[in-house]
């Protein structure tokens, strides 16, 4: 039999094969293709995988005479999981030997089985210089990227800071700082009142834990009350005398009558400065209930959300000038960021811990002229539904549930799916700050941004109110029982999680800087391994790729499998 040199598409070498009909590059209609095969009485045929699919689907195939056909070769530029099925179906319908080939690593290779192809992908992923570990689950590959080098970045914080300086008057800011200090002092005196009401003053130093137990302090709150004792000493309201901690002020300073007068005057001045009264009303109610809170006889959540209402919580995150500064800073920075983007696809923004929506409502007007896919989430479906009701004027906002203490994968969120993540005052509630930051880092695309606001110093009134609701931290806060990370700890945690930039507002010379409320902006390095880069390296187009902050365990994989990440990026 004569031979014919046939050049396969993309291949440098030539295969020497028996005379055949070379249909590798053709785009013949199935009926025309069958006519050519019958007329040439071909024994060996070469065609593309796409052509073969069309041929097998043709209703004219059973009517064609291909009895001389002995071997069919089909080619594809990359492997697809459907190729083994295609080979089996062609062998059954055509009654000949069918072999597939794919172009891989610079040469044509025999078509592997699905299992072989997946294992090849796993090994190729491990061979990638930016991958440290790999897990394979079905046709999903989970690759753990090596940390990327972090660089200095242009974060445009100065422009945002300048814009905010034009909005607030200096005397307002100075008065706001004074009011915050007075609120802290009222909380400290209320702590003394609470300790006295529980029979803890003076406090014996020999076994404080035992004394707290005997006084009926709830086990879940003893670490917090021990922290009170440290703070009261630092603030000069308790001093060590022999075997006890003794108040430095006369008991009249923290009597019920004295405290009522202090809180009443603070409420009037706060109203005049901020235009609201919810924050002081909440702090005062907690002060009045401290004995019951300390003993676990009163649920702190009921004081923040009386009868399930959110108005009081909303006031806490909106009223103060520090809160107003934070919201304006977040809105201005993100609005300016969105205006700088030149993408033709909608910017994907995820808000975590939206809560009462104070950050959301400040931010959305800044995005009204941008093309945005905005997902507003909270740990509670209750809050998510409340947010949906509040934000009806923004119909393009989606709503969902996200827990910063759980793996993103087990909640159905794909990695590297977001251009920006915003979090207003929620990360301090995580059990492990670094772990939560790493989770958010994995959700962002290379070059994506995290914008969040957080306190960076102890707030005494929070220690006497919201602190009763917070879980015990498992990060460096447990070493000091602190409620919040300080500025240096936040910057270190961001760096350990792979973020770069990590700067914040207000500046050190700003009047509000002493209060410790800060807005951080941090970026994922643009050179970080991307899903697209790894997919191009693997040459397996139907493989689902995730690049998490840690490889998932079996439970996480089972929960992840309940979702359809290929179609639902959340």
LINZIJO-V239979 format. One record per backbone hydrogen bond with DSSP energy under -1.0 kcal/mol. NH is the residue of the N-H (numbers start at 0). CO is the residue of the C=O. E is the energy in kcal/mol with one decimal. If there is no record, write none. Layout:
BEGIN
((NH/CO/E) (NH/CO/E))
END
This chain:
BEGIN
((3/16/-2.0) (5/14/-1.6) (10/7/-1.8) (14/5/-1.4) (16/3/-1.2) (18/1/-1.8) (20/43/-1.3) (22/20/-1.1) (22/45/-2.3) (32/28/-2.7) (33/29/-2.5) (34/30/-1.9) (35/31/-2.0) (36/32/-2.1) (37/33/-2.3) (38/34/-2.4) (39/35/-2.4) (41/36/-1.3) (44/70/-2.1) (45/20/-1.7) (46/72/-2.3) (48/74/-2.3) (51/47/-2.2) (52/48/-2.1) (53/49/-1.9) (54/50/-2.5) (55/51/-2.5) (56/52/-1.3) (57/54/-1.3) (60/57/-1.3) (63/60/-1.7) (68/65/-1.5) (69/42/-2.7) (70/42/-2.5) (71/96/-2.9) (72/44/-3.3) (73/98/-2.1) (74/46/-1.5) (75/100/-1.6) (82/79/-2.2) (85/81/-2.2) (86/82/-2.4) (87/83/-2.2) (88/84/-2.7) (89/85/-2.4) (90/86/-2.2) (91/87/-2.0) (92/88/-2.4) (93/89/-2.6) (94/90/-1.5) (96/69/-2.3) (98/71/-2.4) (100/73/-2.1) (101/108/-2.4) (102/75/-1.4) (103/106/-2.9) (106/103/-1.3) (108/101/-2.6) (110/99/-2.6) (116/112/-2.8) (117/113/-2.5) (118/114/-2.2) (119/115/-2.3) (120/116/-2.2) (121/117/-2.4) (122/118/-2.2) (123/119/-2.6) (124/120/-2.5) (125/121/-2.0) (126/122/-1.7) (127/124/-1.2) (130/127/-1.9) (131/143/-3.2) (134/141/-2.5) (136/139/-3.0) (139/136/-1.6) (140/543/-3.3) (141/134/-3.3) (142/545/-2.5) (143/132/-3.1) (145/129/-3.0) (159/155/-1.2) (160/156/-2.9) (161/157/-2.5) (162/158/-1.9) (163/159/-2.1) (164/160/-2.0) (165/161/-1.1) (166/163/-1.4) (167/163/-1.5) (172/168/-1.8) (173/169/-2.4) (174/170/-2.1) (175/171/-2.3) (176/172/-2.0) (177/173/-1.9) (178/174/-2.6) (179/175/-2.2) (180/176/-2.1) (181/177/-2.2) (182/178/-2.5) (183/179/-2.1) (184/180/-2.1) (185/181/-2.4) (186/182/-1.9) (187/183/-2.1) (188/184/-2.3) (189/185/-1.8) (190/186/-2.0) (191/187/-1.8) (192/188/-1.9) (193/189/-2.5) (194/190/-2.8) (195/191/-2.5) (196/192/-2.5) (197/193/-1.3) (198/195/-1.7) (199/194/-2.9) (202/244/-2.1) (204/242/-2.9) (210/206/-2.0) (211/207/-2.7) (212/208/-2.0) (213/209/-2.5) (214/210/-1.7) (215/212/-1.6) (216/211/-2.3) (217/293/-2.4) (220/217/-1.9) (224/220/-2.3) (225/221/-2.3) (226/222/-1.7) (227/223/-1.9) (228/224/-1.7) (229/225/-1.5) (230/226/-2.5) (231/227/-3.2) (232/228/-1.6) (233/229/-2.4) (234/230/-2.5) (235/232/-1.5) (236/231/-2.7) (237/231/-1.4) (238/245/-2.3) (240/243/-3.1) (243/240/-2.0) (244/202/-2.6) (245/238/-3.1) (247/236/-1.6) (252/249/-2.3) (253/250/-1.2) (258/254/-2.6) (259/255/-2.3) (260/256/-1.8) (261/257/-2.2) (262/258/-2.9) (263/259/-2.1) (264/260/-2.2) (265/261/-2.1) (266/262/-2.2) (267/263/-1.7) (268/264/-2.2) (269/265/-2.6) (270/266/-2.2) (271/267/-1.8) (272/268/-1.7) (273/269/-2.9) (274/270/-2.0) (280/276/-2.1) (281/277/-2.2) (282/278/-2.6) (283/279/-2.8) (284/280/-2.1) (285/281/-2.1) (286/282/-2.1) (287/283/-2.2) (288/284/-1.1) (289/286/-1.0) (292/288/-2.7) (293/289/-3.2) (294/290/-1.6) (295/292/-1.2) (296/291/-2.5) (297/291/-1.2) (301/298/-1.3) (303/299/-1.3) (304/300/-2.5) (307/304/-2.3) (308/305/-2.1) (313/309/-2.6) (314/310/-1.9) (315/311/-1.7) (316/312/-1.2) (317/314/-1.4) (318/314/-2.7) (323/319/-2.4) (324/320/-2.6) (325/321/-2.1) (326/322/-2.6) (327/323/-2.3) (328/324/-2.4) (329/325/-2.7) (330/326/-2.6) (331/327/-2.8) (332/328/-2.5) (333/329/-2.4) (334/330/-2.4) (335/331/-2.5) (336/332/-2.4) (337/333/-2.8) (338/334/-1.8) (339/335/-1.2) (346/370/-2.9) (348/372/-2.6) (349/419/-2.3) (350/374/-2.9) (351/421/-2.2) (353/376/-3.0) (356/353/-2.6) (360/356/-2.8) (361/357/-1.2) (362/358/-1.9) (363/359/-2.6) (365/362/-1.4) (366/363/-1.8) (369/366/-1.6) (372/346/-3.4) (374/348/-2.7) (375/397/-3.0) (376/350/-2.1) (377/399/-1.1) (383/379/-2.0) (384/380/-2.6) (385/381/-2.1) (386/382/-2.7) (387/383/-2.0) (388/384/-1.8) (389/385/-2.1) (390/386/-2.1) (393/390/-2.1) (396/393/-2.0) (397/373/-3.1) (399/375/-2.1) (401/377/-1.6) (405/402/-1.7) (411/408/-2.1) (412/407/-2.4) (415/441/-2.6) (416/442/-1.7) (417/442/-1.9) (418/347/-2.2) (419/347/-1.7) (420/448/-2.4) (421/349/-2.4) (422/450/-2.0) (424/452/-2.2) (428/425/-1.9) (429/426/-1.5) (435/431/-2.3) (436/432/-2.7) (437/433/-2.3) (438/434/-2.0) (439/435/-2.2) (440/436/-2.5) (441/437/-2.0) (442/438/-1.1) (443/439/-1.0) (444/417/-2.9) (446/523/-1.2) (447/444/-2.9) (448/418/-1.9) (449/521/-3.3) (450/420/-2.8) (451/519/-1.9) (452/422/-1.9) (453/517/-2.4) (455/515/-1.4) (462/458/-1.9) (464/461/-1.7) (466/461/-2.7) (467/464/-1.8) (468/465/-2.6) (473/430/-3.8) (477/474/-1.9) (478/475/-1.2) (480/476/-1.4) (481/476/-1.3) (489/485/-2.4) (490/486/-2.3) (491/487/-2.2) (492/488/-2.5) (493/489/-2.5) (494/490/-2.0) (495/491/-2.5) (496/492/-1.5) (497/494/-1.4) (498/493/-2.4) (499/522/-2.8) (501/499/-1.2) (502/520/-1.1) (504/518/-1.9) (509/506/-1.8) (512/509/-1.6) (514/511/-1.5) (515/512/-1.3) (517/453/-2.6) (518/504/-2.6) (519/451/-3.5) (520/502/-2.2) (521/449/-2.3) (522/499/-2.9) (523/447/-2.8) (527/524/-1.6) (533/529/-2.2) (534/530/-2.6) (535/531/-2.2) (536/532/-1.7) (537/533/-2.0) (538/534/-1.9) (542/539/-2.0) (543/138/-2.5) (545/140/-2.6) (556/552/-2.3) (557/553/-2.1) (558/554/-2.1) (559/555/-2.9) (560/556/-2.3) (562/559/-1.7) (566/563/-1.8) (567/563/-2.3))
END
